[in-house]
Amino acid sequence: MATQQPHDLDCLTIAELERHAEQRMDKQTRDYYNEGADSGSTLLENSQAYSKYRIRPRVLRDISLIDTSCLLFGARSPLPVGVAPTAMQCLAHPDGEAATARACREAGVVMGLSSFATTTLEDVAAASGDNPRVLQLYLFEEREHSRKLIQRAKAAGYKAVFLTVDTPMLGRRNLEIRNQFKLPKPYKIANFTEDSDSAASKTVMDGASSDTGADEREGKKSTSAPGHRDGGQRKPPAGPISFHTHAPNPTLCWDRDIDWLRKECKPEMEVWIKGIATSEDALLAVHHRVDGIVVSNHGGRQLNGALATLDALPEVVDAVQGKIPVHIDGGIRHGTEIFKALALGADFVWIGRPVLWGLSYKGQEGVELCLRLLRDEFTLCMGLAGTVKVSEISKDYLVKVDKSGFVSRL
């Protein structure tokens, strides 16, 4: 029988984990991780959407053996929960993505790695061992950059590519602008250079090097330029790869880019689309033979005023009709919210900011704590709701509460 790990009496909830992280992060890091676009209303609504639903518990059922596992990438995952890809985790803790990977390995939970990580995908693979991992991808206008990254991910054993599709332009993040965010030394955007001393490895958010003096002494180009129209011709981004110049790609389209990506990734890696929020796009994803979709609004960091992901989920699930898996991210802060997302049709959920809070709190140990809190809450919720398998969780276990307080069955 598994030994119950002792509670961290200073941190018994994700809300307490957030408060610990706030005390440990510097202002620039805290603002970068926690901010949403514009007024932040979509960021807030991602969490508030869960309060519209209440659970209908069933009783007098034998719940003595609860199985929280689910099928993911052809194998059993101990939880219907993964760690979402989030950028530059060394800002939260010096061990960064490697610590997150080790925590995921201990928990048996899949890890998503951001293209704009501060640890190479190979080092994350080494820290992960046999634990599954996926690569979040921005498909650059100059495809050779993306092709190289895909080939490296294949060689390192990544299970899938999650193509981010909700960033044709970047949302307005006012604190990031006001703080003039820069990645502090000695951290680097690790995945876009073969030479750790090159200008590309020092490139930060806006395309300026974190060590411009050194670049000038070495005669290296230290700035990048975004793509633009020159008359009737599109000019791709220039200079070292940076988030602000290269991640947004207004030229992305279904017919050309998804087919190209499938050819590059298959058969070693699955192709998923992250950033679906409507039934129309869900149907197009099925038509273009992607392996799965993630209902996401980029953590409320892109289009402010967009639907909360939980509000967008039902129409996506209805459109897909079980042809491909539907995952969701955004706003989950408690195990009961995992249950609600699954009840509304999600096959799996991804957790973002709480993992960063755990990483800031105690590194690998803090991420393990975050995952353990959510696991324990979800297991308890399953039992008290009268379910013993993830497959049993359905909308029959929910009611919706409207603004007037009236309850309606789904």
N, C-alpha and C positions, 0 to 999 in steps of 0.2 A: 504493500500500500504506500502511495506517495506521501512523503512528509510535508505537512502544511508549513509553508514558510511563515516566519513571524511577521506581524504587521509592522510597518513603519509608522509609529505613533505620531510622527510629525506630518505625515502625509497619507491620508486615508481616502482621498477623492481626487479626481482630475482637477477640480476647482482649486484644491489646496496645492496641487502640483503647479498649477499656473502661477499662484502667488509666490511660491518658492522661486520659480524661474524669473519672475519679475524682479526679485531682489538680487539675482545673480547676473542677469544680463545687463550690459551697458545700454544706454538709451538708443544708440544707433541700431544695435542688434534687436532689441525689444520692439522698436518701431517697425523694423523691416519684417520681422516674422509675423507680427500681430496685426499689421495694418490691412485694411481692405481698400478697394477703390473708392475715390471721391468721399462721400459722407459715410461710407461703410454700412449702408443699410442692408445690402445683400449679405455681407459678412455676418451681420447680426441675425438676419432672417434665416440663414442656414441653421443656426442653433435653435431659434425660436420655433421653427416649423415643427419640431418634434413635440412641442407642448400642445399642438392641436389635436393630438391623439392620446387616447387612454387605452390601457390594456384590459381585456376581458378574460380574467383568469378562470380556468376550469379546475375542478377539485375532484377528490376521490379517485385519483389516478395513481398508479404505481410509478413514482418518479425516483425510485431508489437507484436507478442507473441512468444517468444523463450523459448523452453523447453529443458533444459540441462540435464534432468534426464535420468537414464538408469536402467535396471533391474540388480540386484546383490543379490545373495543368496536368491532369491525368493521375494525380496522387491524392492522398488524404491529407488535408490540412487540419491541425488540431482545433482551429477556430475559423469561423468565417470572417476573419479579420486580417488585414495586411497593413504594413507600414508604408504610407504613401510617400512618393518621391518629393523631397523638399531640398532646396538648394543650399549650398554653403554651410553645412552643419558644423564645421569647425568654428563658426562664430558662436555657437552655443557651448561647445566644449572642445578643448584641444584635440581630443581623439576623434571627434567628428563622426563621419560616416562609418569608419571602422568600428567604433563603439556600438553604433546602432546595428551594424551587421552582426556583431558578436551577440548582442542581446536578442536579435531575431533568431539566431541560430539556437540559442539556449531555449527559446520559447517555441521553436519550430514554426515560426511565423514568417511568411514571405516578406521580403524587403523590396521596395521600389527605390531605385537610385536615380537621382536627377542627373541630366547631362551636365548641368552646371554645379557639380559637386566639387568639394575641396579635397577629395580623395579619388584616386584613379579607380576606374571600374575593375581593373585587375586586382588592386589591393582590397577592394570590397569583396570581390569573389574569394580571395584567399581568406579573409576574415569570416566569410559565410560558410566555408566548407561545403558540405553537401546540401545546405539549406537553399530552397529556391529563391530566385531573385529575378527582377525584371528591370529593364532600362527604360526610363522616360526619355523620349526623343523629341527634340525640335527639328523638323525637317528644314534644313537651310536651303536658301536659294541656290547656292553652289553645292550641288548634291555630293560632290566628292568628299566634303567634310563629313557629311552624314554617312556616306558609304563606309568610310574608314572606321567610324565609331561602331557601326553595325557589325562589321567584320571582327572588330575587337571583342564586342559583346558575344558574338557567336563562339569565338575561341575561348572565352572565359566562362562559357556555360550558362549564359542568361537564358531564361525560359521564354521570354517575350519582350517585344518592344511595345511601349505604350506611347503612341503618337499624340502629342498635345495639339489640339486643333482649335482651341479658343483664344489663340494669340496672333491673329493676323495683324493686329496692332496691339500695343501695350496699354492696359488701363492706366488711368491717372492715379498715382499714389502720392498724395501730397506730402506726407511725412518723409518719404524717401527723397522727394525733391528738396524739401526744406533742409534735411540733414546732409544733403549732397553726399549720399551714401557711397562709400568706397570700401572695398575689401582690404582690411588692414594687413600689413606685413606680419608674419611671413607667409600668410595663406595665399593660395593660388587657385585659379580655375584649372583643375588638374587634368581634365580629359582632352584638352585641345592642344597638346604639344608633345612632341617626342623628345624634346630637349628641355629639361626642367629649368634651364637658365635662359630660355628664349623669351622674347617679349610677349608672345602669346600666353605663356603660363602666368604672366603677371597681370594680364588684362582683367579688369574688373567690370563693374556694371555698365558704365557708359562708354567703355572703349579706351579710357585713359589708363596708363600703367600705374600700379601702386608704387613704382619706383622710377619716375620719369627721369630723374637725374642720372641714374645708372644707364638707362636706355640711351640717353643723349651721349653719355661718355662712350658707349659701345657702338654708337652710330646706328641704332635700331629705331625703326618706326614704332612709336608708342601709342598712337591713337588709331581708332577705327572710325569708319563712316557708314551710316546706314544706307540701304538701298534706296533708289529714287528713279523717277522718270526723267529721261533726258530726251526731250522731244517725244517721238513715238517709241523710243526704245527704253526698256527697263535695264537699269544698271544695278547689279547685285551689290550687297555690302562689301566694303573693302577694308583691308587691314586685319590685324589679329582679331580672332573671334571674341566677341563680348556679348553679354546678354541683351543689352539695349539695342545693339546694332544688328545682331544676327538671329536672335530668337524669334522676333516677329517676322512673319513671312506672309505678306498680303497676296502672294501669287498661288498659295495652296488651293488645290481643287480636287474634287472626287475622281474624275475620270483619268487624270494624268498621274497624280501623286500616290494614290492608294495602290493602284496596280504596280507602280514602280517599287513601292515599299514591300509589297508582298513578294515580288520577285527577288528582292535583295535579302529578305529575312528567311524565307522558306528554304528547306523544310525544318531547319534547326530551331527557329524561333517563331512563335505565334505573333500575329499583328493585331493589336488592340487600338481602339480610338478612345482617347480621354478628352472629354469636353462636350459630350452629347447632352442636349437638354430639351429636345423636341422629338415628337413621333416621326416627323418628316425625315430628320437626319438619322434617326434610328433605322428607318426603312432603307435609306440609302446605304447605311453601314452593312445591313444584311445583304443588300443587292451586290455590294462590292466585296463580299465574302471575307470580311474581317472576322477574327476569331472571338471577339468580345468587345464590349463597350463599357466605359465608365461614365456614369452621369456625374458631371462635375461643372462647376463654374469657377474653377481655379482658386478655390478658397475665398470667393468674394473679392478677388483682386483684379478682375477684368471689367465686365460690364456691370456697373452698379445699377440696380433696378431690375436685374434679371431675376428669374424665379429662383427661390431656394431649391437646392438639389432634391430635397425630399418632396417638394411640391411638383417638381418636374418628373420624378421617378414613375408615377403610375402610368402616364401616357406613353412613356418609353417602353415600359414592361408590356403594356397592351399591344403596342405596335410590333414588338419583336416576337411575341407569341412563343417564347421558349426556343427559338431557332438558334440563338447565341446567348451566352451568359451576359447578364446585366449587373454591373457593380456600381457602387456609389461612394462618393466621398463628401466631406464638408459638414462641419457642425456637430459631429458626434462627440459627446463628452461623458457618456455613461453607458453601461451595458444594456440598460433598458432601451436606449436609442438604437443600439445594434439590432435588438429584437424588433423594434418598430420598422426599421428599414427593411429587414427580411420579410416581415409580415406584409409590407406593401409591394413585395415582389423582387427586391434585390437578392442576388445570389451571394453577395459578399460585400464587405465594406472596407474602406481604407481610412486610416487615421493619420492625420498630418501634424497639426500644431501640438497636440498633447505629447507626441513623441519628442518634439523639440524641447518642450518644457521639461520632460524627464531627463533628456540629455543634458540640459543646462543644470538641472538639480544635482545629479550624481553620475553623470556619464553613462556608461553601460548599465550600471546598477539602476540608475533612474529610468532608463528606457525599459528595463525588465520590470520595474515597479509599475510603470504606466500600463504595460501589457497585462500584468498580473491583475491590476485593479479592474481593467475592462473584462478580462476573462472571468474573474470571480463574480462581478456584477451580472454579466451575461448568463453565466451558469445558474446563478440564483434566480434570475428573472425567468429563465426557461422552466425551472422547477416549480416556482410559485405560479406560473401561468398554466402549468399542467402539460408541458411538452417535454419529451425526452430525446427527440431528434430534431436537427435543424430542418429537415424536410417537412416536419409537422407544422412549422410556423407559417401561418397564412393570415389573410386579412380577416378571417373569422375571429381572430384574437384581438381585433382593434375596433374601437369606435372613434368617430371624429366629433370634436366639440367645436361648435361655431362661435362667433363673437358674442352671441347672446347667451351662450352657455348651454344651448340645446345639443343633445347627443344624438347621433345618427349612426346606424350600422353601415358598414362599407359593402 
